[in-house]
Amino acid sequence: MSAIYNERAYAKVNLGLRVLQKREDGFHPLKTIFHKIDLFDDITLKINDSNNLKVKIFGNEEYIGSNVDLMEKACILFSDKTNIYFDIEIKIDKKIPFQAGLGGGSSDCATVLLTLNKHFNNVLTKAELLKIALILGSDVPFFITGFDAAYGEGRGELLKEAEGVSYPIVILKKKGSLVSTKEAFKKLDERKCISSSFPSWPLKLELWKNNLVNDFDIIQPIRAEDEFKKLSSNASFDSTCGSGSCQFLVFESDKQLNNFLSLRCSYEMLITKLRKSTLH
């Protein structure tokens, strides 16, 4: 059986992200709100039956050394779990910045997992897919759920759907600035992480500044720059994109966004919006 699938792998931001003390297993408990945005990678998957597992990936960003692409790892874990072999070609058009905190790699491999499961008649349950997802990364379970917004706790795998909101946002990236998840958590470990309660979902944008905190803000040099401070003062809310190097600014209206776009800006800029959807 052969089939071709054209899929979109959406990025996310975190509306608030608290990082607590590292557990004995080496992972950090998290408190966050995931929210998808209208920025995505285009992924084309061609799947054929085979007696051996074969994975070819084209067009994705280069990886350092012997690191295995998460999409390839997703194929291997799916095959190991189901005892199904296949020949898959994955072509990806990357639009989500790399090491930016936008969950691009996590969303890509979740899309591959979901597409394989669809191709093989939903051989795995949602619970089984979520177990594989957590092996791949803490953000991956969110993308498996299909939610556009969700509260996340634990490593990010304890998820409760939230009602999405729709506001224009601008993602700012300083050229050459990359922050790996591992490096970001290492920097946080150098300070004392203090456990705190996380507020309930604030539907009104004007409440975000006083309720939503991202602990990774303090390790982002860009946030101390005068230009960033000036730009962010013209937005209704600003925060770090997950644990990465990008920052996102939220605007209450297209008018406020257009006023912002008239300002001088030396950073790389992506204009998009939060994805609003009805609850499942």
N, C-alpha and C positions, 0 to 999 in steps of 0.2 A: 504494500500500500504506500502510495506516494502522495504528498500534499505540500502546498506552499501556503504559508500564513504571513500576513502583513500586520504587525502589531505596533502599538505605541507603549513605551515605557516612561511613565510620568515621573517627574522629580517631585521632591517634597521640601518643605521647610518645617522647622520646629517652632511652634508658638509657645515658648518657654521650654527650658531644659535644665533640670536640676540633676546633678551628679553626686551621689552619696559615697560613703567610704567603700573602698574596694573590698569585695568578699573574699573568703578563703579560696574560692575557685579562680580568683584572678579577675573576675568581672565586676563591674560597677553597677549597683542598682540605679535605675533611672526613673525620673518622673518627667513626663513630657506630654505635649499635644502635637501629634503629627498632622500635617495638612498638605495635601497635594496641590501643585500649581500647574498652570497651563504651559509647561515647558517639558518636552519629551524627546527621547531618542526614538528614531524609526528603526524597527527590527524586522527583517525578513528571514523566515525560517523555512528551509526546505528539508522535509523529513522523508526518508526512505527506509523500508525494511532492510535488515542486514543480519548476518550471522555474527557480526562483531560490532562493537561500539566504535564509531568513527565520528569525530567532531572537528569541523573546520570553521574558523571564525575569520571574517574579513571586515576591514574598515574600522575596527575598534582601536582605541589608543594603545600605544606600546606599553608593555609591562617590564619592570626591571628584573634582570636576572632570570631565575627559574620559577618565578611566581606563576601560578595557574590562574588563568582568567576565571572569574566567578561564574560566567556563563558555562564554561567547560566543566567546572566543578559541579554545577547544577545538573548537567547531563550525566555525569558519572554517578552522582548520588541517586538520581532518578533510576538509572539503569540498575544500580546495585540493589535498590529497594524493591524493584518490580521484576527483576530478572528478565527484562526486555532489552534487546539489542537493536540498534538503529544507526543509520548513517544520517547525520544532520549537518547542514551547512547554514551558518548564521551570518548574515550580512547586517552590520549595524552602522547607521548614520548618526554619529555622536553629536548631540546639540547641548547636552547637559555638561557643564564644565567639570573637569576631573579634580578630585580632592578639594571640592568646594563646600562639602557639607550638605549637598542637595540630594544625596541618595541615588545618584545615577547608576553606579555599579550594582547596588542592591536591587533597584527597580529592574535593571536589565536581566539579572539572573532570575528574579521572581517571574518575569514575563516568560522566560524560557521554560521554567518549571511548569507554569500554568498552561503554556501552549503544548508541551509534551503530554501533560495529563489529559488535555482536551483531545489531542490526536489519538491517544490510546484509550479512548472511551471512559475517561475519569476512573482509571484503575486505582488511583489513590484517593482517600478521603481528604477533606480539608484539614483534619487533625494531623494526618500523616504528612501532608504537604508543609504544614506549619513546623513540624519537627525537623524536616529537612531544611526549611528556611532558616531556622535558628542556628543550624550548623554553619550556614553560609554567612550569617551576619545579623547583628541586632536589629537593623532596619528592615531586613527582608520579610519578616512575618507581616509587617504592616502592609506591604505591597501585595502579599498573597491574599489578604482579606478582601480586597476590592473596595475597602472604605476610602472615601475622600478625606475624612478627618477622623481622628481617634485619640482618646487618651491612651498613653502607653506607660506601663510600669514594669518592674522586674528588669530584665535586660532590654526591654522593649517588646517582649512577646506577650505580655498581659495587656490585652487590647480591648477597649470598649468604644464602640462607634460614637462619634459626636456629630452634631449638625454642622456642616460646612458653611463658611461665609464667603462672600465674593467681594474682594477689594483689589484695585490695581496695585501692583508692587513693582519695584525696581530692584534688581540684583546688581550689586556693585562688586567688582573684582579688581584688585590691584595686580597689574601685570607681573608675572613671575612669582606670584604668591601662591604657594601650595602647602596644605597642611594635611598630613595623613591622620586617620583616626587614631592610630597607635601613638603617634607623636603628641597629638592633642591631649589624650588621656594621661600620658607621661608627664606633661606639663602641669596638669591638674593635680596629679599625685604629689607634686612638690609643694602644694599648699594643703591646708587642712580643709577637707570637705565636711560641711556641717549639714546634718539631716534637718529637713524642714518640711512642713506640710505644703501641699500644692493646692492652689485655689481652684474653685470650680470653674467650669468653662465660661468665660466672659463673652457674651454675644456682642456687646457694644465695644467698638474699637477704642473709644475714649477711656475704657477701663484697662486696656492692655498695659499701658506704661506703668501703672501701679501694681499690676498683678502678675505679669509674665516676666520671668528672669531666665536668661541663659548663662549658666556658669562659665561657658567658654568665652564670653565677652571679654573677660579680663586678660586673656592670653592673645588677643588680636591687636597687633600694633597699629593697624589702620584706624582703630577706634579712637586712638589718642591724637590723630592728625587733625590739624585745624580745618583742612578741607572737608574731611568726613564730618566733623562736628557741625560745620556750616550747612552741609547738604542734609544731614539727618534732622537738623532743626526745622527744615521745611517739610518734613513728613509727619504723619500722625503717630508712627511707631517705627522703631528700628531694632534689629537684633542680628546676631550671628546666625548663619545658615548651619544648623546642627553643630558639629565640631569642626567644621572646615573653615576655609579662609574667606569665603564670600560673606557679604553682609546684605540684608534685604531691608528695604524701606517700604512701608505700607501707607497708602493714601486713601482718604475717605471718599474721594470723588475724582473723576477724570479732570475736572478743573484744577484741583490741587496738584494732580500729576503733571498737567501741562505747564503750570507755573514752575514746578520743579525742573522740568525739562528745559526751561529757558535759562537755567543757571549754568555756569561754566563747570565742567567736570572732567578731570584728567583720568578717572578710573574707567575700566571697561564696564559696559552697562548692558543689561538685558531687561527688557520691559515685558511683563507678563501679568498674571493675576492669580489669585487664589481660586481653586475650583470649588464651586458651590453645587451641592447635590442634595437630593432628599435622602432621608435615612433609609436603610435597607429594611 
